[in-house]
Amino acid sequence: MNSDLRVAIIQTNLVWENPEENRRLLEAKINAMSADVDLIVLPEMFTSGFTMNPKAVAETMEGKTIAWLKDLAKAKQVAILGSFVVSENNNFYNRMVCVEPLGTITTYDKRHTFTLAGEHKVYTAGSEKVLFSYKGWKICPLVCYDLRFPVWARNIEDYDLLIYVANWPKLRIDAWNALLKARAIENMTYCIGVNRVGLDGNNFEYSGHSAAYDVLGNRIDTLPENEEAIQIVTLDKSAIKKYREKLNFLNDRDDFNLKI
C-alpha cells in the first residue's frame, strides 16, 4: 500500500468535436511531463468539449480513444482518468474512464446530466456510484454537475480521494470553487477538480480553476486561472488517517439510504 499518490492535473483547452486532434495534443502534453506520476487526470469530454451532438464524436469501448488510453497508460506506466462520449446499447453516455497500466478499466457514467444545457435529452444518466482501488487508494470518480449534489458524493465508504472532471463555465465558477472545497471538508477526503480552459463551439468561456484540496479543505495546488497548465500534487494517505482519527467527524454521519 502506497502512502503517497502523485497526481498530474491537466488543465487544457479542447478542440471542438475533434477527438483525433485532442488525443494528439493531450499525448504531446503527457509526453512532455518530466516527473513520474501515478495518476493523470484529464477534463470532462476530453476528446470533444461539452457537446450536445454525441453522434459527431461518440465511440464504443472498443474504439480509438480506449485503445489510445491503454497504449499510453502502458507506455508511461501511469493510470489515466477522464470522460468522453460513449455509444452503447443504442444510448449515449458521458462516461468517466480510468485506464491503468495493465489495462484494467474502471467506468462511471455521469449520474446528474446537466438539464440546463439539455444533456438529459441526449445522454443517458448513470445509476451507480463507483469506487475503485489503485495503488492502495480508494477513489471516487464523479463528473461536473455531480458536484452540486453532495448526497451522491457522501463518504459512507471511507474513500480516500474524490475526483471531479468538468467543463464548468466561467459564468458560474464561484460555485465550482466553493463546492470543491466543501466536498473535501464534509467528506474528510482529498478532493481534486479538473476543469478546462478556453472557448467551446458554443462560445462558452472556461477559466480553469482546477484545484486540489486536502481533508481539511486547504488548497494544495498553485494552478493558474485562464491558462493551460499541468501540475503534479502529492497526496499523503497518512494525513487522512491522522485527521480522521483526531477529529472523528465522519463517525457522526447521519444514517440514511439513498433511493435512486
C-alpha positions as CSV (number, residue, x, y, z in Angstrom):
1,M,0.0,0.0,0.0
2,N,1.4,3.4,-1.0
3,S,1.3,6.2,1.4
4,D,1.7,8.8,-1.3
5,L,-0.1,9.2,-4.6
6,R,1.3,11.6,-7.2
7,V,-1.4,13.1,-9.4
8,A,-1.0,15.1,-12.5
9,I,-3.7,17.6,-13.2
10,I,-4.0,18.6,-16.9
11,Q,-5.9,21.9,-17.3
12,T,-6.2,22.4,-21.1
13,N,-8.1,23.9,-23.9
14,L,-10.1,21.4,-26.1
15,V,-10.6,21.4,-29.8
16,W,-14.3,21.4,-30.5
17,E,-15.7,17.9,-31.6
18,N,-12.3,16.7,-32.8
19,P,-11.2,13.6,-31.0
20,E,-8.2,12.9,-33.1
21,E,-6.7,16.3,-32.6
22,N,-7.5,16.3,-28.9
23,R,-5.8,13.0,-28.4
24,R,-2.8,14.3,-30.3
25,L,-2.5,17.4,-28.2
26,L,-3.0,15.6,-24.9
27,E,-0.5,12.9,-25.8
28,A,2.1,15.7,-26.5
29,K,1.4,17.2,-23.1
30,I,1.7,13.9,-21.3
31,N,4.9,13.0,-23.2
32,A,6.4,16.4,-22.2
33,M,6.0,15.7,-18.5
34,S,9.3,15.1,-16.9
35,A,8.3,13.8,-13.5
36,D,7.0,10.4,-12.7
37,V,3.3,10.3,-11.6
38,D,0.8,7.6,-10.5
39,L,-2.4,9.1,-12.0
40,I,-3.1,11.6,-14.7
41,V,-6.5,13.4,-14.7
42,L,-8.0,14.9,-17.9
43,P,-11.1,17.2,-18.1
44,E,-14.7,16.1,-18.9
45,M,-15.3,15.1,-22.5
46,F,-11.6,15.5,-23.2
47,T,-12.0,14.3,-26.8
48,S,-14.7,16.9,-27.9
49,G,-15.6,19.5,-25.4
50,F,-19.1,19.6,-23.8
51,T,-21.1,18.8,-26.9
52,M,-24.8,18.0,-27.2
53,N,-24.1,16.4,-30.6
54,P,-22.9,13.0,-29.4
55,K,-23.3,11.4,-32.9
56,A,-20.4,13.5,-34.1
57,V,-17.9,12.2,-31.6
58,A,-19.2,9.0,-29.9
59,E,-17.1,5.9,-29.7
60,T,-17.5,2.4,-28.4
61,M,-15.5,0.9,-25.6
62,E,-13.5,-0.8,-28.3
63,G,-12.8,2.4,-30.2
64,K,-9.8,4.6,-30.8
65,T,-9.8,6.5,-27.5
66,I,-9.8,3.4,-25.3
67,A,-7.0,1.9,-27.4
68,W,-5.1,5.2,-27.1
69,L,-5.6,5.3,-23.4
70,K,-4.4,1.7,-23.0
71,D,-1.3,2.3,-25.1
72,L,-0.4,5.5,-23.3
73,A,-1.1,4.1,-19.8
74,K,1.1,1.1,-20.6
75,A,3.9,3.1,-22.1
76,K,4.0,5.6,-19.3
77,Q,3.2,3.1,-16.5
78,V,0.5,5.5,-15.2
79,A,-3.3,5.4,-14.8
80,I,-5.2,8.0,-16.9
81,L,-8.7,9.3,-16.0
82,G,-11.2,11.5,-17.8
83,S,-14.6,11.4,-19.5
84,F,-15.6,11.1,-23.2
85,V,-18.7,10.3,-25.2
86,V,-19.5,6.6,-25.4
87,S,-22.2,4.9,-27.5
88,E,-23.5,1.7,-26.0
89,N,-26.8,-0.3,-26.4
90,N,-28.3,2.5,-28.5
91,N,-27.6,5.1,-25.8
92,F,-25.0,7.8,-25.4
93,Y,-23.1,8.2,-22.1
94,N,-20.9,10.9,-20.7
95,R,-18.6,8.2,-19.3
96,M,-15.7,8.6,-17.0
97,V,-13.0,6.0,-17.6
98,C,-9.8,5.2,-15.7
99,V,-7.3,3.1,-17.6
100,E,-4.5,1.5,-15.6
101,P,-1.1,0.4,-16.9
102,L,-2.0,-3.3,-17.0
103,G,-5.2,-2.5,-19.0
104,T,-7.7,-2.6,-16.1
105,I,-10.6,-0.2,-16.9
106,T,-13.0,1.4,-14.4
107,T,-16.0,3.2,-15.8
108,Y,-18.6,5.6,-14.3
109,D,-21.5,7.1,-16.2
110,K,-22.3,10.7,-15.1
111,R,-25.3,10.5,-12.8
112,H,-26.5,14.1,-12.9
113,T,-27.0,15.1,-16.5
114,F,-26.9,18.9,-16.9
115,T,-30.6,19.8,-17.7
116,L,-29.8,23.5,-18.2
117,A,-27.9,22.5,-21.4
118,G,-30.2,19.7,-22.4
119,E,-27.8,17.0,-21.6
120,H,-30.6,14.8,-20.2
121,K,-32.2,14.8,-23.7
122,V,-29.3,13.2,-25.5
123,Y,-27.3,11.4,-22.8
124,T,-28.4,8.5,-20.6
125,A,-27.8,9.1,-16.9
126,G,-25.8,6.6,-14.9
127,S,-27.4,4.9,-11.9
128,E,-24.4,3.6,-9.9
129,K,-21.9,5.2,-7.7
130,V,-18.5,3.7,-8.5
131,L,-15.4,3.4,-6.4
132,F,-12.1,1.7,-7.4
133,S,-8.8,0.9,-5.8
134,Y,-5.5,2.0,-7.3
135,K,-2.1,1.6,-5.5
136,G,-3.9,1.2,-2.2
137,W,-6.0,4.3,-2.6
138,K,-9.8,4.1,-2.7
139,I,-11.0,6.6,-5.3
140,C,-14.5,8.0,-6.1
141,P,-14.7,9.4,-9.7
142,L,-17.5,11.9,-10.5
143,V,-18.3,14.3,-13.4
144,C,-19.0,18.0,-13.4
145,Y,-22.7,18.6,-12.5
146,D,-22.5,15.8,-9.9
147,L,-20.6,18.4,-7.8
148,R,-23.8,20.2,-7.0
149,F,-25.3,17.1,-5.3
150,P,-23.5,16.3,-2.0
151,V,-25.5,13.2,-1.1
152,W,-24.2,11.4,-4.2
153,A,-20.6,12.1,-3.1
154,R,-21.3,11.3,0.6
155,N,-18.4,9.4,2.0
156,I,-20.0,6.3,3.5
157,E,-17.3,4.1,2.0
158,D,-14.4,5.8,3.7
159,Y,-12.8,6.6,0.3
160,D,-9.5,8.5,0.2
161,L,-9.8,10.6,-2.9
162,L,-12.7,12.3,-4.7
163,I,-12.1,13.4,-8.3
164,Y,-14.3,15.6,-10.4
165,V,-13.7,16.2,-14.1
166,A,-15.5,19.1,-15.7
167,N,-16.4,21.6,-18.4
168,W,-17.5,24.2,-15.8
169,P,-18.1,27.6,-17.4
170,K,-16.6,30.8,-16.2
171,L,-20.0,32.3,-15.6
172,R,-20.6,30.0,-12.6
173,I,-17.0,29.4,-11.5
174,D,-17.6,30.7,-8.0
175,A,-19.9,27.8,-7.3
176,W,-17.2,25.4,-8.6
177,N,-14.6,26.9,-6.2
178,A,-16.9,26.7,-3.2
179,L,-18.3,23.3,-3.8
180,L,-15.0,21.6,-4.4
181,K,-13.7,22.9,-1.1
182,A,-17.0,21.9,0.6
183,R,-16.8,18.3,-0.7
184,A,-13.3,17.9,0.7
185,I,-14.3,19.2,4.1
186,E,-17.6,17.4,4.6
187,N,-16.1,14.0,3.4
188,M,-12.7,14.4,5.1
189,T,-11.1,13.4,1.8
190,Y,-8.7,14.7,-0.7
191,C,-10.7,16.4,-3.5
192,I,-9.4,17.2,-6.9
193,G,-11.3,19.1,-9.6
194,V,-10.0,19.3,-13.2
195,N,-11.7,21.9,-15.5
196,R,-10.9,23.0,-19.0
197,V,-10.0,26.5,-20.3
198,G,-10.8,28.4,-23.5
199,L,-13.9,28.8,-25.7
200,D,-16.0,25.9,-26.9
201,G,-18.0,25.6,-30.1
202,N,-21.0,27.4,-28.5
203,N,-18.7,30.4,-27.4
204,F,-19.0,29.5,-23.7
205,E,-15.8,30.5,-21.9
206,Y,-14.0,28.3,-19.4
207,S,-11.4,29.7,-16.9
208,G,-10.0,26.5,-15.4
209,H,-9.8,26.9,-11.6
210,S,-8.7,23.3,-11.4
211,A,-7.7,22.6,-7.8
212,A,-6.7,20.1,-5.2
213,Y,-7.8,20.2,-1.6
214,D,-6.7,18.3,1.5
215,V,-9.0,16.7,4.0
216,L,-9.4,20.0,5.9
217,G,-10.2,22.0,2.8
218,N,-6.8,23.6,2.4
219,R,-5.8,24.1,-1.2
220,I,-2.6,22.3,-2.1
221,D,-2.1,23.3,-5.7
222,T,-0.9,26.5,-7.4
223,L,-2.6,26.2,-10.7
224,P,-3.2,29.5,-12.6
225,E,-6.5,30.7,-13.9
226,N,-7.4,31.0,-17.6
227,E,-4.2,29.2,-18.7
228,E,-3.3,25.8,-19.9
229,A,-1.2,24.2,-17.2
230,I,-0.1,20.9,-15.7
231,Q,0.6,20.5,-12.0
232,I,1.6,17.5,-10.0
233,V,0.3,17.2,-6.5
234,T,1.4,14.7,-3.9
235,L,-1.3,13.2,-1.7
236,D,-0.4,11.8,1.7
237,K,-2.6,8.9,2.9
238,S,-1.2,9.1,6.4
239,A,-2.7,12.6,6.7
240,I,-6.2,11.2,6.0
241,K,-5.8,8.7,8.8
242,K,-4.3,11.3,11.2
243,Y,-7.2,13.8,10.9
244,R,-10.0,11.3,10.7
245,E,-8.8,9.7,13.9
246,K,-8.1,13.0,15.6
247,L,-11.4,14.8,14.7
248,N,-13.8,11.8,14.2
249,F,-16.3,13.9,12.1
250,L,-17.2,11.0,9.8
251,N,-18.2,8.9,12.8
252,D,-21.1,11.3,13.4
253,R,-22.6,10.9,9.9
254,D,-26.4,10.5,9.7
255,D,-27.6,7.0,8.8
256,F,-29.9,7.0,5.8
257,N,-30.4,5.3,2.4
258,L,-30.3,7.0,-1.0
259,K,-33.2,6.0,-3.3
260,I,-32.2,6.2,-7.0
